[in-house]
Each structure stands twice: as C-alpha cells, then as structure tokens.
C-alpha cells in the first residue's frame, strides 16, 4: 500500500490487487460475523456504512480483475459523499 495523499479527513491510497483482496475479505468478515448490537462499538461505524464500503471495495476489485488483461483501465469515479453530510 502506498499513501498518495492525506488531507483533512480524506486519504488517497494505492493498493495492489492482493491488498485489495485482503481488505475486501476482512470487510466481508466484519460485515457478516459481528452481531448487530456490538457492531458500532467494535467497528466505530454503522453496519450500513460498512456494507457500502464493502460494496465499493468489491467493485474496485472486480474492475481490477476485469481490466487485468486490458491496458485501457478506467479510473473508478469517487463516490458522492454529499448525501451523507446532509442531516
């Protein structure tokens, strides 16, 4: 893993396929193995937020797999966090 930038409350990371797979597997385990009453205390986030993150990591991993044979890989667009900032 390489840290590309870290500013305020956002970081840009560069991960290998192996590192992304580890992250995806760990998130999958966390999202599916922890009882809901303990989830936020142990993880520090709502289960729904972790599920969204898992989906985004899985999408990035799928795109890496799809683009592994192609040199014309497209960057994954950033998610729109503006909805999370609203009350």
N, CA, C and O atoms as a DFTB+ gen file, in Angstrom:
348 C
 N C O
     1  1       0.841      -1.163       0.000
     2  2       0.000       0.000       0.000
     3  2       0.889       1.229       0.000
     4  3       1.925       1.282       0.663
     5  1       0.452       2.207      -0.760
     6  2       1.166       3.471      -0.791
     7  2       0.168       4.597      -0.533
     8  3      -0.912       4.624      -1.123
     9  1       0.531       5.513       0.340
    10  2      -0.316       6.665       0.610
    11  2       0.005       7.743      -0.408
    12  3       1.112       8.281      -0.421
    13  1      -0.956       8.059      -1.259
    14  2      -0.776       9.084      -2.283
    15  2      -0.925      10.478      -1.672
    16  3      -0.135      11.378      -1.958
    17  1      -1.937      10.643      -0.837
    18  2      -2.140      11.914      -0.138
    19  2      -3.040      11.683       1.065
    20  3      -3.812      10.726       1.109
    21  1      -2.928      12.562       2.023
    22  2      -3.780      12.530       3.209
    23  2      -4.005      13.972       3.644
    24  3      -3.103      14.630       4.162
    25  1      -5.218      14.444       3.424
    26  2      -5.564      15.823       3.726
    27  2      -6.880      15.838       4.485
    28  3      -7.852      15.202       4.077
    29  1      -6.902      16.568       5.590
    30  2      -8.109      16.714       6.420
    31  2      -8.658      15.333       6.783
    32  3      -7.994      14.569       7.484
    33  1      -9.851      15.009       6.318
    34  2     -10.457      13.722       6.682
    35  2     -10.556      12.773       5.496
    36  3     -11.469      11.950       5.426
    37  1      -9.604      12.889       4.557
    38  2      -9.620      12.034       3.381
    39  2      -8.202      11.597       3.024
    40  3      -7.258      12.381       3.112
    41  1      -8.070      10.346       2.625
    42  2      -6.774       9.828       2.179
    43  2      -6.941       9.146       0.827
    44  3      -7.978       8.543       0.550
    45  1      -5.925       9.244       0.000
    46  2      -5.892       8.552      -1.287
    47  2      -4.815       7.492      -1.174
    48  3      -3.646       7.792      -0.931
    49  1      -5.234       6.233      -1.357
    50  2      -4.329       5.101      -1.202
    51  2      -4.173       4.369      -2.525
    52  3      -5.096       4.336      -3.338
    53  1      -3.017       3.792      -2.733
    54  2      -2.776       2.933      -3.889
    55  2      -2.559       1.525      -3.323
    56  3      -1.635       1.291      -2.545
    57  1      -3.428       0.594      -3.730
    58  2      -3.379      -0.774      -3.224
    59  2      -3.127      -1.753      -4.357
    60  3      -3.603      -1.560      -5.475
    61  1      -2.373      -2.806      -4.060
    62  2      -2.214      -3.888      -5.015
    63  2      -3.490      -4.730      -5.012
    64  3      -4.328      -4.604      -4.119
    65  1      -3.624      -5.581      -6.013
    66  2      -4.776      -6.478      -6.050
    67  2      -4.816      -7.359      -4.801
    68  3      -5.890      -7.611      -4.254
    69  1      -3.669      -7.821      -4.356
    70  2      -3.608      -8.661      -3.150
    71  2      -4.066      -7.890      -1.921
    72  3      -4.830      -8.412      -1.109
    73  1      -3.605      -6.650      -1.777
    74  2      -4.009      -5.830      -0.635
    75  2      -5.503      -5.526      -0.673
    76  3      -6.171      -5.531       0.361
    77  1      -6.019      -5.264      -1.861
    78  2      -7.448      -5.000      -2.011
    79  2      -8.267      -6.240      -1.683
    80  3      -9.343      -6.136      -1.095
    81  1      -7.766      -7.405      -2.057
    82  2      -8.438      -8.661      -1.720
    83  2      -8.474      -8.869      -0.210
    84  3      -9.502      -9.274       0.333
    85  1      -7.369      -8.600       0.472
    86  2      -7.321      -8.727       1.939
    87  2      -8.339      -7.789       2.573
    88  3      -9.083      -8.186       3.470
    89  1      -8.370      -6.538       2.103
    90  2      -9.314      -5.561       2.640
    91  2     -10.756      -5.997       2.398
    92  3     -11.593      -5.899       3.296
    93  1     -11.046      -6.471       1.208
    94  2     -12.391      -6.923       0.875
    95  2     -12.809      -8.110       1.748
    96  3     -13.925      -8.141       2.266
    97  1     -11.918      -9.077       1.907
    98  2     -12.223     -10.246       2.735
    99  2     -12.423      -9.859       4.196
   100  3     -13.315     -10.383       4.864
   101  1     -11.600      -8.948       4.689
   102  2     -11.736      -8.505       6.079
   103  2     -13.066      -7.772       6.285
   104  3     -13.758      -8.006       7.276
   105  1     -13.419      -6.893       5.357
   106  2     -14.695      -6.186       5.457
   107  2     -15.869      -7.151       5.373
   108  3     -16.849      -7.003       6.103
   109  1     -15.776      -8.138       4.484
   110  2     -16.836      -9.127       4.367
   111  2     -17.015      -9.882       5.687
   112  3     -18.140     -10.107       6.132
   113  1     -15.910     -10.265       6.301
   114  2     -15.983     -10.969       7.586
   115  2     -16.619     -10.077       8.646
   116  3     -17.507     -10.509       9.381
   117  1     -16.161      -8.837       8.717
   118  2     -16.677      -7.900       9.728
   119  2     -18.172      -7.666       9.519
   120  3     -18.942      -7.667      10.479
   121  1     -18.575      -7.470       8.292
   122  2     -19.983      -7.173       7.998
   123  2     -20.904      -8.361       8.254
   124  3     -22.095      -8.176       8.506
   125  1     -20.369      -9.570       8.191
   126  2     -21.221     -10.744       8.304
   127  2     -21.009     -11.570       9.570
   128  3     -21.763     -12.512       9.812
   129  1     -20.012     -11.244      10.377
   130  2     -19.726     -12.092      11.537
   131  2     -19.981     -11.415      12.885
   132  3     -19.996     -12.084      13.918
   133  1     -20.179     -10.119      12.886
   134  2     -20.356      -9.402      14.151
   135  2     -21.833      -9.160      14.391
   136  3     -22.551      -8.691      13.508
   137  1     -22.288      -9.489      15.613
   138  2     -23.684      -9.251      15.967
   139  2     -23.980      -7.756      15.941
   140  3     -23.155      -6.938      16.348
   141  1     -25.161      -7.417      15.460
   142  2     -25.530      -6.015      15.298
   143  2     -25.426      -5.179      16.575
   144  3     -24.961      -4.042      16.494
   145  1     -25.833      -5.675      17.752
   146  2     -25.722      -4.827      18.945
   147  2     -24.277      -4.401      19.246
   148  3     -24.065      -3.342      19.836
   149  1     -23.303      -5.190      18.860
   150  2     -21.900      -4.890      19.147
   151  2     -21.197      -4.186      17.990
   152  3     -20.077      -3.703      18.156
   153  1     -21.822      -4.122      16.843
   154  2     -21.145      -3.679      15.629
   155  2     -20.549      -2.283      15.758
   156  3     -19.346      -2.107      15.565
   157  1     -21.364      -1.299      16.076
   158  2     -20.867       0.075      16.096
   159  2     -19.808       0.264      17.172
   160  3     -18.851       1.009      16.964
   161  1     -19.956      -0.388      18.308
   162  2     -18.957      -0.273      19.369
   163  2     -17.617      -0.842      18.925
   164  3     -16.573      -0.239      19.173
   165  1     -17.640      -1.986      18.277
   166  2     -16.396      -2.633      17.858
   167  2     -15.765      -2.000      16.619
   168  3     -14.542      -1.909      16.518
   169  1     -16.600      -1.565      15.681
   170  2     -16.100      -1.100      14.390
   171  2     -16.023       0.425      14.318
   172  3     -15.179       0.971      13.607
   173  1     -16.884       1.102      15.038
   174  2     -16.887       2.566      15.004
   175  2     -17.692       3.130      13.853
   176  3     -17.511       4.288      13.475
   177  1     -18.572       2.329      13.298
   178  2     -19.424       2.765      12.194
   179  2     -20.709       1.947      12.214
   180  3     -20.763       0.857      12.784
   181  1     -21.731       2.489      11.587
   182  2     -22.994       1.768      11.446
   183  2     -22.799       0.605      10.469
   184  3     -21.984       0.710       9.553
   185  1     -23.521      -0.488      10.643
   186  2     -23.410      -1.614       9.718
   187  2     -23.662      -1.219       8.263
   188  3     -23.012      -1.740       7.356
   189  1     -24.588      -0.314       8.042
   190  2     -24.908       0.109       6.675
   191  2     -23.704       0.786       6.018
   192  3     -23.437       0.571       4.835
   193  1     -22.976       1.605       6.787
   194  2     -21.791       2.280       6.241
   195  2     -20.713       1.273       5.860
   196  3     -20.058       1.416       4.828
   197  1     -20.534       0.256       6.694
   198  2     -19.546      -0.784       6.394
   199  2     -19.965      -1.589       5.168
   200  3     -19.119      -1.977       4.362
   201  1     -21.276      -1.843       5.023
   202  2     -21.768      -2.568       3.840
   203  2     -21.519      -1.768       2.565
   204  3     -21.147      -2.337       1.539
   205  1     -21.723      -0.449       2.625
   206  2     -21.471       0.401       1.456
   207  2     -19.988       0.356       1.098
   208  3     -19.628       0.214      -0.071
   209  1     -19.133       0.479       2.110
   210  2     -17.692       0.421       1.872
   211  2     -17.293      -0.927       1.280
   212  3     -16.491      -0.982       0.348
   213  1     -17.843      -2.005       1.810
   214  2     -17.568      -3.340       1.264
   215  2     -17.966      -3.410      -0.209
   216  3     -17.224      -3.958      -1.025
   217  1     -19.112      -2.868      -0.549
   218  2     -19.549      -2.873      -1.940
   219  2     -18.601      -2.094      -2.839
   220  3     -18.321      -2.516      -3.961
   221  1     -18.106      -0.963      -2.356
   222  2     -17.187      -0.152      -3.153
   223  2     -15.832      -0.830      -3.314
   224  3     -15.240      -0.777      -4.392
   225  1     -15.339      -1.462      -2.264
   226  2     -14.074      -2.190      -2.348
   227  2     -14.226      -3.385      -3.284
   228  3     -13.337      -3.662      -4.089
   229  1     -15.348      -4.091      -3.180
   230  2     -15.596      -5.231      -4.070
   231  2     -15.693      -4.770      -5.525
   232  3     -15.209      -5.458      -6.423
   233  1     -16.315      -3.612      -5.765
   234  2     -16.403      -3.076      -7.122
   235  2     -15.014      -2.752      -7.666
   236  3     -14.709      -3.056      -8.819
   237  1     -14.174      -2.134      -6.835
   238  2     -12.806      -1.822      -7.261
   239  2     -12.046      -3.101      -7.592
   240  3     -11.316      -3.152      -8.583
   241  1     -12.211      -4.126      -6.775
   242  2     -11.542      -5.402      -7.017
   243  2     -12.055      -6.049      -8.301
   244  3     -11.268      -6.589      -9.079
   245  1     -13.356      -6.000      -8.527
   246  2     -13.923      -6.541      -9.770
   247  2     -13.367      -5.816     -10.985
   248  3     -13.042      -6.442     -11.993
   249  1     -13.260      -4.501     -10.888
   250  2     -12.732      -3.728     -12.017
   251  2     -11.260      -4.045     -12.264
   252  3     -10.812      -4.084     -13.411
   253  1     -10.516      -4.270     -11.196
   254  2      -9.121      -4.677     -11.370
   255  2      -9.050      -6.008     -12.108
   256  3      -8.237      -6.181     -13.016
   257  1      -9.892      -6.931     -11.720
   258  2      -9.911      -8.246     -12.370
   259  2     -10.327      -8.121     -13.826
   260  3      -9.738      -8.755     -14.701
   261  1     -11.347      -7.298     -14.087
   262  2     -11.831      -7.114     -15.462
   263  2     -10.782      -6.448     -16.341
   264  3     -10.672      -6.759     -17.527
   265  1     -10.019      -5.542     -15.766
   266  2      -9.053      -4.768     -16.538
   267  2      -7.658      -5.374     -16.547
   268  3      -6.743      -4.803     -17.140
   269  1      -7.483      -6.514     -15.905
   270  2      -6.144      -7.089     -15.809
   271  2      -5.569      -7.440     -17.184
   272  3      -4.353      -7.408     -17.372
   273  1      -6.426      -7.772     -18.133
   274  2      -5.941      -8.123     -19.467
   275  2      -5.906      -6.908     -20.387
   276  3      -5.369      -6.975     -21.493
   277  1      -6.474      -5.808     -19.933
   278  2      -6.550      -4.613     -20.771
   279  2      -5.687      -3.505     -20.189
   280  3      -5.641      -3.316     -18.973
   281  1      -5.010      -2.781     -21.057
   282  2      -4.207      -1.655     -20.604
   283  2      -5.019      -0.372     -20.574
   284  3      -4.520       0.662     -20.131
   285  1      -6.260      -0.420     -21.036
   286  2      -7.116       0.763     -21.085
   287  2      -8.013       0.842     -19.859
   288  3      -9.198       1.149     -19.984
   289  1      -7.469       0.571     -18.678
   290  2      -8.282       0.594     -17.478
   291  2      -8.751       2.017     -17.184
   292  3      -8.020       2.991     -17.362
   293  1      -9.980       2.091     -16.735
   294  2     -10.589       3.376     -16.425
   295  2     -10.562       3.603     -14.916
   296  3     -10.777       2.665     -14.148
   297  1     -10.302       4.834     -14.482
   298  2     -10.343       5.091     -13.049
   299  2     -11.762       4.934     -12.518
   300  3     -12.734       5.212     -13.221
   301  1     -11.870       4.492     -11.290
   302  2     -13.169       4.353     -10.647
   303  2     -13.574       5.727     -10.139
   304  3     -12.821       6.349      -9.389
   305  1     -14.758       6.220     -10.536
   306  2     -15.147       7.546     -10.081
   307  2     -15.369       7.561      -8.578
   308  3     -15.833       6.570      -8.015
   309  1     -15.043       8.678      -7.912
   310  2     -15.256       8.751      -6.462
   311  2     -16.734       8.742      -6.140
   312  3     -17.558       9.197      -6.934
   313  1     -17.063       8.223      -4.975
   314  2     -18.463       8.229      -4.575
   315  2     -18.863       9.634      -4.159
   316  3     -18.014      10.450      -3.801
   317  1     -20.150       9.910      -4.207
   318  2     -20.681      11.213      -3.829
   319  2     -21.061      11.167      -2.358
   320  3     -22.075      10.573      -1.993
   321  1     -20.247      11.794      -1.511
   322  2     -20.495      11.801      -0.073
   323  2     -21.393      12.941       0.361
   324  3     -21.669      13.075       1.553
   325  1     -21.859      13.769      -0.566
   326  2     -22.655      14.928      -0.187
   327  2     -23.945      14.526       0.500
   328  3     -24.424      15.260       1.364
   329  1     -24.526      13.386       0.149
   330  2     -25.765      12.933       0.793
   331  2     -25.518      12.580       2.240
   332  3     -26.420      12.735       3.063
   333  1     -24.323      12.107       2.588
   334  2     -24.016      11.757       3.969
   335  2     -23.849      12.973       4.847
   336  3     -24.041      12.890       6.060
   337  1     -23.484      14.132       4.245
   338  2     -23.265      15.335       5.003
   339  2     -24.547      16.048       5.389
   340  3     -24.554      16.892       6.284
   341  1     -25.640      15.702       4.704
   342  2     -26.918      16.348       4.990
   343  2     -27.555      15.718       6.208
   344  3     -27.410      14.518       6.444
   345  1     -28.278      16.548       7.001
   346  2     -28.950      15.997       8.208
   347  2     -30.079      15.068       7.899
   348  3     -30.716      14.545       8.813
